[in-house]
Amino acid sequence: MRTLEQGDSAFIVRVESVEVDRPLDWVPHTSGANIVRAEGRSWIHKPSMGFNEVLAEAIGFLVGRRLGIRVPAGAVYTENGAPSWLSEVVENTKHWNHDLCGSLADPHEIARIYVLDAIIHNEDRHAGNLLLERYSDGLYRAWSIDTADAGINEPESIIDSLDPPDPRNHFSPVPLDDRTCEEARRVAEGCAALLSSEGARACAVVACAASACPDWEQAVSDALRYRGENAPAIVDPYLELLRTR
């Protein structure tokens, strides 16, 4: 097993081979995905991906981990020169269900996912892309998955933009009480440090290596740094869009 290091718990596994276990037929939003075995672990593998989609998955993983979000372990498998993304299976989960809000161990952790989506311009946070894991205490913890369609997959398009994502495809209804919004703003204010020139560059180098697009390192780094240092100016209007959608 080789890894593409980024520091802390955020590293991407590079697997040499995968063994298909079964098709992933219980997620209606996913096309052509399989459950596979690699490195002694079970993964969800999407074999048909463009390099830019792998890039966005890698960025969603790396930035998500920096923000303290639960994101499944990530891996890359390359076949015939084309990379594809693997996301480790998280057991005992359900897709987002608003009826379970009262059973969240930390109901305000969703705020960090709002910030992630705002920074990487993710407009695909439907209910299937947020997992709720049930723990032995009966409470649920949230997991962010599937950021392949985030705007960061075309970094030049958001490199100097403060536009928030369009939330029309966002799961509904969304938790937006005062404490959740306050937490989102607090996390956004810390993004300038998390995605400083050094931090943004570290994410860009690893993500571009994973997705086989080293020529995009500078654009990815610049986009992350700019949107990170201006995160409050993106997150506030994004919260308002979520509130009024």
N, C-alpha and C positions, 0 to 999 in steps of 0.2 A: 504494500500500500504506500502510495506517495501522497503528500498533502501540499496544497498551496497555502502557505502560511499568511495570516494577517494579524495574528496576535490574539491574546486572551483565548476565548472559546471559539473564535470565528476562524475556522480553517475549512477549506474545501478539499474533500477527498478526491483523488484521481484514481479511478478504478481501471483495471486492465481488461476485465471481461465481466459480462453479466449473464445470468441464467434466468430465462423467463419462467416464472412460477405460474401466473395466470393473468388473463386480461383484467384490467380495472373496469368492470362493467357496472359498478354501483355508484359512480359519480357521473351524473348526466351531462355536466359541463365539460368533461374531459374527453378528448378524441384521441384514440389510438394509444392510450397509456396502458402500461402493464405493471404488475407487481413482479419485481425481479429480486434475485439474490446476488449479492456481491459483497466481498469482504466479510462474509459471515453475517450479514445483516439484510433486512428486507427494505426495499426501496420502491417508491413510485417512480417509474421511468417513462418519460415522453421521448420516444425515439425520433420523432419528426419535428425538429425545431430548427429555426434559423439561428445563426450565431448571435444575432442581436437579442433574441429571446433568452438564450442562455446567459448573455450579459446581464439582462434585467433580473433574471432569477438570482444570479450571483450577487448583484448589488442589493437586491431586496434582502438576501440572507446576511450579507456583511453589515449593512447599515442597520438592519433590524436588530442584529445581535448587539451592535454598539448602543442602540437605544434601549436595551434591556428587554426586548420583545422575545417571546418564545417563537423560534423559527426552527423547523426540523433541520437536522444535519443535512448538509448539501454535498453533492458529489457530481463529478463530470465523467462521462464516458465518451471516448472518441472512436469513431468507426469510419474508415475510409476518409479520414481527415476532417470529418464533420463532428463537432461536439454536441452532446445532448445532456440534459440535466436530470439528476436523480435527487429525490427528496425522501429522507428516511421516513418509513411508516411510523406514525404515532398511534399507538393502540388505544382502544377504549374511548373513541372520540365520536362526537356528533358535529354536523355542520351547524352554523349559527342559527340559534332559535331565540327570539326575543323573550319568549316565556321563561327562559333560563336565566335572565338577567339577575333575578333575585338569588340565584344559586351560584353566582360568580364569587370566587374567593376574594378577588380584588376587582370590583366593578369598574374601577377607574383605569385598569390596565389597557382597556380599549383605547384610551387617549393616546398612548404611545403609538398604536397602529395608525391612528389618524395622522400623526406627525410623520411617520414613515411614508404613508401614501402621499402626503402633501409634498414632501421633499423629492420623491422619485416620480411624482406625477402619475400615480397609479389610479386609473379610472375603472378598474376591474375588481373592486372589492365587493363582489356579490356574496350571498350567503354561503356559497360553496367554497369560498376562498378564506373562510375564517373557521377554524376548528375549535371545538370546546372539548377539553379532555376532562373526564370525570376521575377524581381522585378518591382514595379510600374514605375520606371524610365526607363524601357525598357532594362536595363542592366542585366547581368547574374552573379550569384555567384556559385562557385563550391562546391560540397558536395562529400565526400568520403564515399563509401558504400562497403560492402561485402569483408571482409578480411579473410573469413573462411579458405581459402587455403594457407594463409601465412605460411612461414617456422617456425614461432614462435609456430605453433601448434604441433611441435615436437622440443621443446627447446633444447634438447640434441644435435640435429643435427647442431645447429648454436651457441652453447654456447661459443665457442672460435674461431669462424670463422669471417673473414672479407670479405667473398665472397659477391659480390652484387647479386641482383636477376637477373635471366635471363629475358630479356625484350621481348622475342619473341611473347608473348601474349599481349603486351602492346598496348593500343590504338595508332593509327597512323593517320596523322603525329603528332608529339609531339611539343609543344612550347618549344624551347630551345635557345631563344635569349640570348645575353650576360647578360642582367639584370636578367632574370629568373635563369640562372646558378649562378650568383652572390648571388641572394637571397637564393638559395638552399644551397650554401656553408656557408652563414651567419647563416642560421638556423641550419645546421649541427654542426657548431662550438659551438652553445649553447646547444647541446644535452648532453654534459657531465654534465652540471648543472641540466638539466631537468630530466635526468635519472642517477643521482648520486645513490649511494648505497641506500639512503633513498627513493628517488623517484622511482627507479626501484622496490624496495621492496614493496612500496605502491601499485603500479600497479599490481604486481604479486599476492599480497594477495587478492585484490578485484577480479581480473580475475579468479584466481583459486577457490575462493569461488563461483563465478557465474557459473563456469563450473564443479563444484563438483570434482575437482582434487587437493585437498590441498597438496598432496605429491609432486606435481610439483612446489610448490612455489619457492624453492631454485633455481631450474634449470631455471625457467622463469626469476627470478630476476637476476641471473648471466648473462643470455643471453642478457637481456635488458641493464644491466649496461655495459657489455663489448662492445656491439655494439653501445651504446650511447656515451661512452667515446671515441670510435674510429670512430664516424660517418663520419668525413671528409674523412677518408681513405676508406670508403665504398661508400660514395656519389659521389666522384669525378670519380671513374671508372664506377659507375652506369650511370652517366650523359654521359660519353663517349660511353657506350654501347647503350644508347638511341639514341645518335647522329648517330651512325654508323649502326644501325640495318636495 
